[in-house]
Amino acid sequence: MEIAIIAHDGKKVDMVQFLNKNIELLRQEKIKLIATGTTGGKAEKAGFKVKKMLSGPMGGDAQIAARVAEGKTKMVLFFKDPLASHAHEVDINMLLRVCDVHNVPIATNEASAQLLLSAITLLP
């Protein structure tokens, strides 16, 4: 199962902490992580194997949206910073829309991300 991880600058530390909290599940062979560039770099430094796309503002959100549309990415964990403005807001909204169109679960905070990962443990 391919899971995309994305985090705004103010949430990257939270994302790495979340990944470490769920390390046993995320290091299973059936889980493949992809990420926007900077988030992926932080995850790699924490010891995770990640396929990195471009950074979000440079098109990484769009690359992940394309993988969702192609049926490759099955879940998106996107720790958004609701207190900051983002120059690439259009790309963010496009990713949210593509997930909705293709019925792919997307979590935008740690609580919803934890619920989604917990559901994986229920899969065969």
N, CA, C and O atoms as a GROMACS GRO file, in nm:
protein
  496
    1MET      N    1   0.085  -0.117   0.000
    1MET     CA    2   0.000   0.000   0.000
    1MET      C    3   0.090   0.123   0.000
    1MET      O    4   0.176   0.139   0.087
    2GLU      N    5   0.069   0.210  -0.098
    2GLU     CA    6   0.146   0.334  -0.107
    2GLU      C    7   0.075   0.445  -0.029
    2GLU      O    8  -0.041   0.475  -0.053
    3ILE      N    9   0.149   0.504   0.065
    3ILE     CA   10   0.098   0.613   0.148
    3ILE      C   11   0.183   0.736   0.123
    3ILE      O   12   0.305   0.731   0.129
    4ALA      N   13   0.117   0.847   0.094
    4ALA     CA   14   0.188   0.974   0.074
    4ALA      C   15   0.192   1.051   0.205
    4ALA      O   16   0.093   1.057   0.278
    5ILE      N   17   0.308   1.109   0.234
    5ILE     CA   18   0.321   1.195   0.352
    5ILE      C   19   0.365   1.335   0.306
    5ILE      O   20   0.457   1.351   0.226
    6ILE      N   21   0.295   1.433   0.359
    6ILE     CA   22   0.320   1.573   0.326
    6ILE      C   23   0.304   1.652   0.455
    6ILE      O   24   0.216   1.621   0.536
    7ALA      N   25   0.388   1.752   0.475
    7ALA     CA   26   0.372   1.837   0.593
    7ALA      C   27   0.420   1.977   0.561
    7ALA      O   28   0.528   1.997   0.504
    8HIS      N   29   0.339   2.074   0.597
    8HIS     CA   30   0.382   2.212   0.584
    8HIS      C   31   0.501   2.236   0.677
    8HIS      O   32   0.524   2.159   0.771
    9ASP      N   33   0.577   2.341   0.652
    9ASP     CA   34   0.699   2.368   0.729
    9ASP      C   35   0.674   2.366   0.879
    9ASP      O   36   0.754   2.310   0.954
   10GLY      N   37   0.566   2.426   0.924
   10GLY     CA   38   0.536   2.431   1.067
   10GLY      C   39   0.491   2.298   1.126
   10GLY      O   40   0.470   2.287   1.247
   11LYS      N   41   0.475   2.196   1.040
   11LYS     CA   42   0.426   2.066   1.086
   11LYS      C   43   0.523   1.950   1.055
   11LYS      O   44   0.492   1.834   1.084
   12LYS      N   45   0.639   1.981   0.998
   12LYS     CA   46   0.733   1.875   0.962
   12LYS      C   47   0.784   1.799   1.084
   12LYS      O   48   0.795   1.676   1.080
   13VAL      N   49   0.815   1.869   1.192
   13VAL     CA   50   0.859   1.802   1.315
   13VAL      C   51   0.749   1.711   1.366
   13VAL      O   52   0.775   1.599   1.409
   14ASP      N   53   0.625   1.759   1.362
   14ASP     CA   54   0.511   1.677   1.406
   14ASP      C   55   0.499   1.552   1.319
   14ASP      O   56   0.469   1.444   1.371
   15MET      N   57   0.523   1.565   1.188
   15MET     CA   58   0.513   1.449   1.099
   15MET      C   59   0.619   1.346   1.134
   15MET      O   60   0.589   1.227   1.141
   16VAL      N   61   0.742   1.389   1.156
   16VAL     CA   62   0.849   1.294   1.190
   16VAL      C   63   0.817   1.225   1.323
   16VAL      O   64   0.839   1.105   1.336
   17GLN      N   65   0.768   1.299   1.419
   17GLN     CA   66   0.729   1.239   1.547
   17GLN      C   67   0.618   1.136   1.526
   17GLN      O   68   0.619   1.030   1.587
   18PHE      N   69   0.522   1.169   1.440
   18PHE     CA   70   0.412   1.078   1.409
   18PHE      C   71   0.466   0.950   1.343
   18PHE      O   72   0.424   0.839   1.377
   19LEU      N   73   0.557   0.966   1.248
   19LEU     CA   74   0.616   0.850   1.181
   19LEU      C   75   0.688   0.762   1.282
   19LEU      O   76   0.673   0.639   1.280
   20ASN      N   77   0.765   0.823   1.369
   20ASN     CA   78   0.838   0.745   1.471
   20ASN      C   79   0.742   0.674   1.566
   20ASN      O   80   0.768   0.562   1.609
   21LYS      N   81   0.631   0.738   1.598
   21LYS     CA   82   0.530   0.678   1.685
   21LYS      C   83   0.469   0.553   1.620
   21LYS      O   84   0.427   0.460   1.690
   22ASN      N   85   0.465   0.552   1.488
   22ASN     CA   86   0.404   0.442   1.412
   22ASN      C   87   0.507   0.362   1.333
   22ASN      O   88   0.475   0.304   1.229
   23ILE      N   89   0.629   0.359   1.383
   23ILE     CA   90   0.741   0.301   1.309
   23ILE      C   91   0.719   0.154   1.273
   23ILE      O   92   0.752   0.112   1.162
   24GLU      N   93   0.665   0.076   1.364
   24GLU     CA   94   0.647  -0.068   1.337
   24GLU      C   95   0.554  -0.091   1.219
   24GLU      O   96   0.584  -0.173   1.132
   25LEU      N   97   0.445  -0.021   1.215
   25LEU     CA   98   0.350  -0.034   1.105
   25LEU      C   99   0.409   0.017   0.975
   25LEU      O  100   0.398  -0.048   0.871
   26LEU      N  101   0.472   0.133   0.978
   26LEU     CA  102   0.520   0.198   0.856
   26LEU      C  103   0.642   0.131   0.795
   26LEU      O  104   0.674   0.155   0.679
   27ARG      N  105   0.710   0.049   0.871
   27ARG     CA  106   0.828  -0.022   0.817
   27ARG      C  107   0.792  -0.161   0.765
   27ARG      O  108   0.880  -0.235   0.722
   28GLN      N  109   0.664  -0.196   0.770
   28GLN     CA  110   0.622  -0.324   0.714
   28GLN      C  111   0.646  -0.324   0.564
   28GLN      O  112   0.638  -0.220   0.499
   29GLU      N  113   0.675  -0.441   0.512
   29GLU     CA  114   0.707  -0.453   0.369
   29GLU      C  115   0.590  -0.412   0.280
   29GLU      O  116   0.610  -0.365   0.168
   30LYS      N  117   0.467  -0.429   0.329
   30LYS     CA  118   0.350  -0.395   0.247
   30LYS      C  119   0.327  -0.244   0.236
   30LYS      O  120   0.245  -0.201   0.155
   31ILE      N  121   0.396  -0.164   0.316
   31ILE     CA  122   0.379  -0.018   0.316
   31ILE      C  123   0.493   0.048   0.240
   31ILE      O  124   0.610   0.025   0.270
   32LYS      N  125   0.459   0.130   0.144
   32LYS     CA  126   0.556   0.210   0.068
   32LYS      C  127   0.523   0.357   0.092
   32LYS      O  128   0.410   0.400   0.073
   33LEU      N  129   0.622   0.433   0.135
   33LEU     CA  130   0.601   0.576   0.160
   33LEU      C  131   0.652   0.659   0.044
   33LEU      O  132   0.761   0.634  -0.009
   34ILE      N  133   0.572   0.757   0.005
   34ILE     CA  134   0.617   0.860  -0.087
   34ILE      C  135   0.594   0.993  -0.017
   34ILE      O  136   0.513   1.002   0.076
   35ALA      N  137   0.664   1.096  -0.060
   35ALA     CA  138   0.653   1.224   0.009
   35ALA      C  139   0.692   1.338  -0.082
   35ALA      O  140   0.763   1.320  -0.181
   36THR      N  141   0.645   1.457  -0.047
   36THR     CA  142   0.699   1.576  -0.112
   36THR      C  143   0.844   1.587  -0.066
   36THR      O  144   0.882   1.531   0.037
   37GLY      N  145   0.925   1.660  -0.142
   37GLY     CA  146   1.070   1.660  -0.125
   37GLY      C  147   1.123   1.687   0.014
   37GLY      O  148   1.198   1.606   0.068
   38THR      N  149   1.086   1.798   0.072
   38THR     CA  150   1.142   1.835   0.201
   38THR      C  151   1.091   1.743   0.311
   38THR      O  152   1.169   1.702   0.397
   39THR      N  153   0.964   1.711   0.310
   39THR     CA  154   0.909   1.619   0.409
   39THR      C  155   0.977   1.483   0.395
   39THR      O  156   1.011   1.420   0.495
   40GLY      N  157   0.996   1.439   0.273
   40GLY     CA  158   1.064   1.312   0.250
   40GLY      C  159   1.206   1.312   0.302
   40GLY      O  160   1.253   1.212   0.357
   41GLY      N  161   1.276   1.423   0.285
   41GLY     CA  162   1.412   1.434   0.336
   41GLY      C  163   1.416   1.423   0.487
   41GLY      O  164   1.505   1.357   0.542
   42LYS      N  165   1.321   1.486   0.554
   42LYS     CA  166   1.313   1.477   0.702
   42LYS      C  167   1.284   1.332   0.745
   42LYS      O  168   1.340   1.283   0.842
   43ALA      N  169   1.194   1.266   0.671
   43ALA     CA  170   1.161   1.128   0.703
   43ALA      C  171   1.281   1.037   0.681
   43ALA      O  172   1.305   0.946   0.760
   44GLU      N  173   1.356   1.060   0.575
   44GLU     CA  174   1.477   0.980   0.549
   44GLU      C  175   1.579   0.999   0.662
   44GLU      O  176   1.640   0.902   0.707
   45LYS      N  177   1.597   1.121   0.705
   45LYS     CA  178   1.691   1.147   0.815
   45LYS      C  179   1.650   1.074   0.943
   45LYS      O  180   1.734   1.040   1.026
   46ALA      N  181   1.520   1.050   0.957
   46ALA     CA  182   1.469   0.977   1.073
   46ALA      C  183   1.478   0.825   1.052
   46ALA      O  184   1.439   0.748   1.141
   47GLY      N  185   1.528   0.782   0.936
   47GLY     CA  186   1.549   0.639   0.912
   47GLY      C  187   1.444   0.570   0.828
   47GLY      O  188   1.446   0.447   0.816
   48PHE      N  189   1.351   0.644   0.769
   48PHE     CA  190   1.246   0.584   0.687
   48PHE      C  191   1.288   0.580   0.541
   48PHE      O  192   1.356   0.670   0.492
   49LYS      N  193   1.246   0.476   0.473
   49LYS     CA  194   1.268   0.465   0.329
   49LYS      C  195   1.151   0.536   0.260
   49LYS      O  196   1.035   0.499   0.279
   50VAL      N  197   1.183   0.638   0.180
   50VAL     CA  198   1.080   0.721   0.119
   50VAL      C  199   1.116   0.752  -0.025
   50VAL      O  200   1.232   0.783  -0.056
   51LYS      N  201   1.018   0.743  -0.113
   51LYS     CA  202   1.037   0.790  -0.251
   51LYS      C  203   0.998   0.938  -0.251
   51LYS      O  204   0.884   0.972  -0.221
   52LYS      N  205   1.093   1.024  -0.286
   52LYS     CA  206   1.068   1.168  -0.279
   52LYS      C  207   1.023   1.224  -0.414
   52LYS      O  208   1.079   1.192  -0.519
   53MET      N  209   0.922   1.307  -0.407
   53MET     CA  210   0.876   1.385  -0.521
   53MET      C  211   0.940   1.524  -0.510
   53MET      O  212   1.028   1.545  -0.426
   54LEU      N  213   0.897   1.617  -0.592
   54LEU     CA  214   0.941   1.755  -0.580
   54LEU      C  215   0.888   1.814  -0.450
   54LEU      O  216   0.798   1.757  -0.388
   55SER      N  217   0.942   1.926  -0.407
   55SER     CA  218   0.885   1.993  -0.291
   55SER      C  219   0.744   2.041  -0.329
   55SER      O  220   0.713   2.058  -0.447
   56GLY      N  221   0.660   2.062  -0.227
   56GLY     CA  222   0.521   2.102  -0.253
   56GLY      C  223   0.507   2.222  -0.345
   56GLY      O  224   0.437   2.214  -0.446
   57PRO      N  225   0.572   2.334  -0.313
   57PRO     CA  226   0.557   2.454  -0.397
   57PRO      C  227   0.613   2.438  -0.538
   57PRO      O  228   0.578   2.514  -0.628
   58MET      N  229   0.699   2.338  -0.558
   58MET     CA  230   0.758   2.316  -0.690
   58MET      C  231   0.683   2.210  -0.771
   58MET      O  232   0.727   2.174  -0.880
   59GLY      N  233   0.572   2.160  -0.719
   59GLY     CA  234   0.491   2.064  -0.793
   59GLY      C  235   0.474   1.929  -0.727
   59GLY      O  236   0.410   1.840  -0.784
   60GLY      N  237   0.531   1.911  -0.609
   60GLY     CA  238   0.520   1.782  -0.541
   60GLY      C  239   0.378   1.743  -0.506
   60GLY      O  240   0.341   1.626  -0.516
   61ASP      N  241   0.296   1.841  -0.466
   61ASP     CA  242   0.155   1.812  -0.438
   61ASP      C  243   0.085   1.760  -0.564
   61ASP      O  244   0.004   1.668  -0.558
   62ALA      N  245   0.118   1.820  -0.677
   62ALA     CA  246   0.059   1.778  -0.805
   62ALA      C  247   0.107   1.639  -0.844
   62ALA      O  248   0.028   1.559  -0.896
   63GLN      N  249   0.234   1.609  -0.820
   63GLN     CA  250   0.284   1.475  -0.850
   63GLN      C  251   0.211   1.369  -0.768
   63GLN      O  252   0.175   1.263  -0.819
   64ILE      N  253   0.191   1.398  -0.641
   64ILE     CA  254   0.118   1.303  -0.556
   64ILE      C  255  -0.026   1.291  -0.600
   64ILE      O  256  -0.081   1.181  -0.602
   65ALA      N  257  -0.089   1.402  -0.636
   65ALA     CA  258  -0.227   1.399  -0.686
   65ALA      C  259  -0.235   1.310  -0.811
   65ALA      O  260  -0.332   1.235  -0.827
   66ALA      N  261  -0.136   1.318  -0.897
   66ALA     CA  262  -0.135   1.234  -1.017
   66ALA      C  263  -0.129   1.086  -0.979
   66ALA      O  264  -0.196   1.004  -1.041
   67ARG      N  265  -0.049   1.052  -0.879
   67ARG     CA  266  -0.039   0.913  -0.835
   67ARG      C  267  -0.171   0.866  -0.773
   67ARG      O  268  -0.208   0.749  -0.788
   68VAL      N  269  -0.241   0.956  -0.704
   68VAL     CA  270  -0.374   0.923  -0.652
   68VAL      C  271  -0.468   0.893  -0.770
   68VAL      O  272  -0.539   0.792  -0.769
   69ALA      N  273  -0.467   0.980  -0.870
   69ALA     CA  274  -0.555   0.963  -0.986
   69ALA      C  275  -0.523   0.836  -1.063
   69ALA      O  276  -0.613   0.774  -1.120
   70GLU      N  277  -0.397   0.796  -1.064
   70GLU     CA  278  -0.355   0.674  -1.134
   70GLU      C  279  -0.385   0.548  -1.054
   70GLU      O  280  -0.368   0.437  -1.104
   71GLY      N  281  -0.429   0.564  -0.929
   71GLY     CA  282  -0.461   0.449  -0.846
   71GLY      C  283  -0.340   0.391  -0.774
   71GLY      O  284  -0.349   0.283  -0.716
   72LYS      N  285  -0.226   0.461  -0.775
   72LYS     CA  286  -0.104   0.412  -0.710
   72LYS      C  287  -0.102   0.445  -0.561
   72LYS      O  288  -0.067   0.360  -0.479
   73THR      N  289  -0.139   0.567  -0.526
   73THR     CA  290  -0.138   0.611  -0.386
   73THR      C  291  -0.275   0.584  -0.326
   73THR      O  292  -0.377   0.630  -0.378
   74LYS      N  293  -0.277   0.510  -0.216
   74LYS     CA  294  -0.403   0.466  -0.156
   74LYS      C  295  -0.443   0.545  -0.032
   74LYS      O  296  -0.555   0.530   0.017
   75MET      N  297  -0.351   0.631   0.019
   75MET     CA  298  -0.380   0.709   0.139
   75MET      C  299  -0.286   0.829   0.140
   75MET      O  300  -0.170   0.818   0.100
   76VAL      N  301  -0.336   0.943   0.187
   76VAL     CA  302  -0.254   1.063   0.198
   76VAL      C  303  -0.262   1.115   0.340
   76VAL      O  304  -0.370   1.136   0.395
   77LEU      N  305  -0.144   1.137   0.400
   77LEU     CA  306  -0.134   1.197   0.532
   77LEU      C  307  -0.069   1.333   0.512
   77LEU      O  308   0.051   1.342   0.484
   78PHE      N  309  -0.148   1.439   0.525
   78PHE     CA  310  -0.103   1.574   0.493
   78PHE      C  311  -0.122   1.662   0.616
   78PHE      O  312  -0.232   1.710   0.642
   79PHE      N  313  -0.014   1.683   0.690
   79PHE     CA  314  -0.023   1.767   0.809
   79PHE      C  315  -0.018   1.913   0.764
   79PHE      O  316   0.089   1.970   0.742
   80LYS      N  317  -0.137   1.972   0.752
   80LYS     CA  318  -0.150   2.110   0.708
   80LYS      C  319  -0.130   2.204   0.828
   80LYS      O  320  -0.164   2.170   0.941
   81ASP      N  321  -0.075   2.319   0.800
   81ASP     CA  322  -0.061   2.423   0.903
   81ASP      C  323  -0.174   2.522   0.882
   81ASP      O  324  -0.166   2.607   0.793
   82PRO      N  325  -0.280   2.515   0.962
   82PRO     CA  326  -0.396   2.601   0.941
   82PRO      C  327  -0.371   2.747   0.981
   82PRO      O  328  -0.453   2.834   0.951
   83LEU      N  329  -0.260   2.774   1.047
   83LEU     CA  330  -0.231   2.909   1.094
   83LEU      C  331  -0.136   2.985   1.002
   83LEU      O  332  -0.098   3.098   1.033
   84ALA      N  333  -0.097   2.925   0.891
   84ALA     CA  334  -0.005   2.991   0.797
   84ALA      C  335  -0.069   2.999   0.659
   84ALA      O  336  -0.152   2.916   0.623
   85SER      N  337  -0.030   3.101   0.583
   85SER     CA  338  -0.078   3.111   0.445
   85SER      C  339   0.024   3.039   0.356
   85SER      O  340   0.142   3.031   0.388
   86HIS      N  341  -0.025   2.987   0.245
   86HIS     CA  342   0.059   2.908   0.157
   86HIS      C  343   0.042   2.956   0.013
   86HIS      O  344  -0.069   2.963  -0.039
   87ALA      N  345   0.155   2.990  -0.050
   87ALA     CA  346   0.152   3.042  -0.186
   87ALA      C  347   0.095   2.941  -0.285
   87ALA      O  348   0.038   2.980  -0.387
   88HIS      N  349   0.109   2.814  -0.256
   88HIS     CA  350   0.061   2.709  -0.348
   88HIS      C  351  -0.072   2.649  -0.301
   88HIS      O  352  -0.097   2.530  -0.319
   89GLU      N  353  -0.156   2.732  -0.241
   89GLU     CA  354  -0.287   2.688  -0.191
   89GLU      C  355  -0.371   2.620  -0.299
   89GLU      O  356  -0.447   2.528  -0.271
   90VAL      N  357  -0.357   2.666  -0.422
   90VAL     CA  358  -0.432   2.607  -0.534
   90VAL      C  359  -0.393   2.459  -0.551
   90VAL      O  360  -0.479   2.374  -0.574
   91ASP      N  361  -0.264   2.430  -0.539
   91ASP     CA  362  -0.218   2.291  -0.551
   91ASP      C  363  -0.270   2.205  -0.436
   91ASP      O  364  -0.308   2.090  -0.456
   92ILE      N  365  -0.272   2.262  -0.318
   92ILE     CA  366  -0.322   2.190  -0.200
   92ILE      C  367  -0.469   2.155  -0.219
   92ILE      O  368  -0.510   2.042  -0.196
   93ASN      N  369  -0.548   2.252  -0.263
   93ASN     CA  370  -0.690   2.228  -0.286
   93ASN      C  371  -0.711   2.126  -0.396
   93ASN      O  372  -0.804   2.045  -0.390
   94MET      N  373  -0.625   2.129  -0.498
   94MET     CA  374  -0.635   2.031  -0.606
   94MET      C  375  -0.610   1.891  -0.553
   94MET      O  376  -0.682   1.798  -0.590
   95LEU      N  377  -0.511   1.874  -0.467
   95LEU     CA  378  -0.483   1.743  -0.409
   95LEU      C  379  -0.601   1.695  -0.326
   95LEU      O  380  -0.641   1.578  -0.336
   96LEU      N  381  -0.658   1.781  -0.244
   96LEU     CA  382  -0.776   1.744  -0.165
   96LEU      C  383  -0.890   1.702  -0.257
   96LEU      O  384  -0.958   1.603  -0.229
   97ARG      N  385  -0.912   1.775  -0.364
   97ARG     CA  386  -1.020   1.745  -0.459
   97ARG      C  387  -0.996   1.610  -0.527
   97ARG      O  388  -1.089   1.530  -0.539
   98VAL      N  389  -0.874   1.585  -0.571
   98VAL     CA  390  -0.843   1.458  -0.639
   98VAL      C  391  -0.864   1.341  -0.544
   98VAL      O  392  -0.915   1.236  -0.585
   99CYS      N  393  -0.827   1.357  -0.418
   99CYS     CA  394  -0.852   1.250  -0.320
   99CYS      C  395  -1.003   1.226  -0.306
   99CYS      O  396  -1.047   1.112  -0.298
  100ASP      N  397  -1.080   1.333  -0.303
  100ASP     CA  398  -1.226   1.318  -0.294
  100ASP      C  399  -1.283   1.251  -0.419
  100ASP      O  400  -1.366   1.161  -0.409
  101VAL      N  401  -1.238   1.294  -0.536
  101VAL     CA  402  -1.288   1.238  -0.662
  101VAL      C  403  -1.259   1.089  -0.671
  101VAL      O  404  -1.342   1.011  -0.719
  102HIS      N  405  -1.141   1.048  -0.626
  102HIS     CA  406  -1.099   0.909  -0.638
  102HIS      C  407  -1.120   0.827  -0.511
  102HIS      O  408  -1.074   0.713  -0.500
  103ASN      N  409  -1.193   0.887  -0.415
  103ASN     CA  410  -1.230   0.817  -0.292
  103ASN      C  411  -1.108   0.762  -0.217
  103ASN      O  412  -1.108   0.649  -0.167
  104VAL      N  413  -1.004   0.846  -0.209
  104VAL     CA  414  -0.881   0.809  -0.138
  104VAL      C  415  -0.881   0.884  -0.005
  104VAL      O  416  -0.896   1.006  -0.003
  105PRO      N  417  -0.864   0.811   0.106
  105PRO     CA  418  -0.866   0.879   0.236
  105PRO      C  419  -0.748   0.975   0.252
  105PRO      O  420  -0.635   0.944   0.215
  106ILE      N  421  -0.778   1.092   0.306
  106ILE     CA  422  -0.676   1.192   0.332
  106ILE      C  423  -0.695   1.246   0.473
  106ILE      O  424  -0.805   1.284   0.512
  107ALA      N  425  -0.587   1.248   0.548
  107ALA     CA  426  -0.588   1.301   0.684
  107ALA      C  427  -0.510   1.432   0.683
  107ALA      O  428  -0.401   1.439   0.626
  108THR      N  429  -0.565   1.535   0.746
  108THR     CA  430  -0.496   1.664   0.747
  108THR      C  431  -0.445   1.704   0.884
  108THR      O  432  -0.399   1.816   0.905
  109ASN      N  433  -0.453   1.611   0.979
  109ASN     CA  434  -0.398   1.636   1.112
  109ASN      C  435  -0.362   1.501   1.175
  109ASN      O  436  -0.398   1.395   1.123
  110GLU      N  437  -0.292   1.507   1.288
  110GLU     CA  438  -0.242   1.384   1.349
  110GLU      C  439  -0.353   1.291   1.395
  110GLU      O  440  -0.341   1.170   1.381
  111ALA      N  441  -0.460   1.345   1.450
  111ALA     CA  442  -0.568   1.260   1.500
  111ALA      C  443  -0.631   1.178   1.388
  111ALA      O  444  -0.652   1.058   1.404
  112SER      N  445  -0.661   1.241   1.276
  112SER     CA  446  -0.722   1.167   1.165
  112SER      C  447  -0.621   1.073   1.100
  112SER      O  448  -0.658   0.965   1.054
  113ALA      N  449  -0.495   1.112   1.096
  113ALA     CA  450  -0.390   1.024   1.041
  113ALA      C  451  -0.377   0.897   1.124
  113ALA      O  452  -0.362   0.788   1.070
  114GLN      N  453  -0.384   0.913   1.256
  114GLN     CA  454  -0.373   0.796   1.344
  114GLN      C  455  -0.490   0.701   1.323
  114GLN      O  456  -0.472   0.579   1.323
  115LEU      N  457  -0.609   0.756   1.304
  115LEU     CA  458  -0.726   0.671   1.276
  115LEU      C  459  -0.708   0.594   1.146
  115LEU      O  460  -0.741   0.475   1.139
  116LEU      N  461  -0.656   0.660   1.043
  116LEU     CA  462  -0.636   0.592   0.915
  116LEU      C  463  -0.532   0.481   0.928
  116LEU      O  464  -0.553   0.371   0.878
  117LEU      N  465  -0.422   0.510   0.995
  117LEU     CA  466  -0.320   0.405   1.011
  117LEU      C  467  -0.372   0.290   1.096
  117LEU      O  468  -0.339   0.175   1.071
  118SER      N  469  -0.451   0.321   1.195
  118SER     CA  470  -0.510   0.215   1.278
  118SER      C  471  -0.598   0.122   1.194
  118SER      O  472  -0.606   0.002   1.221
  119ALA      N  473  -0.663   0.178   1.095
  119ALA     CA  474  -0.749   0.097   1.009
  119ALA      C  475  -0.667  -0.002   0.925
  119ALA      O  476  -0.718  -0.109   0.890
  120ILE      N  477  -0.543   0.031   0.894
  120ILE     CA  478  -0.457  -0.059   0.816
  120ILE      C  479  -0.436  -0.189   0.891
  120ILE      O  480  -0.432  -0.296   0.830
  121THR      N  481  -0.424  -0.180   1.021
  121THR     CA  482  -0.400  -0.302   1.099
  121THR      C  483  -0.518  -0.399   1.092
  121THR      O  484  -0.504  -0.517   1.124
  122LEU      N  485  -0.633  -0.349   1.050
  122LEU     CA  486  -0.751  -0.434   1.038
  122LEU      C  487  -0.758  -0.504   0.902
  122LEU      O  488  -0.838  -0.596   0.882
  123LEU      N  489  -0.673  -0.459   0.807
  123LEU     CA  490  -0.674  -0.518   0.673
  123LEU      C  491  -0.605  -0.655   0.675
  123LEU      O  492  -0.515  -0.678   0.756
  124PRO      N  493  -0.648  -0.744   0.586
  124PRO     CA  494  -0.582  -0.876   0.579
  124PRO      C  495  -0.438  -0.866   0.528
  124PRO      O  496  -0.370  -0.967   0.517
   0.00000   0.00000   0.00000
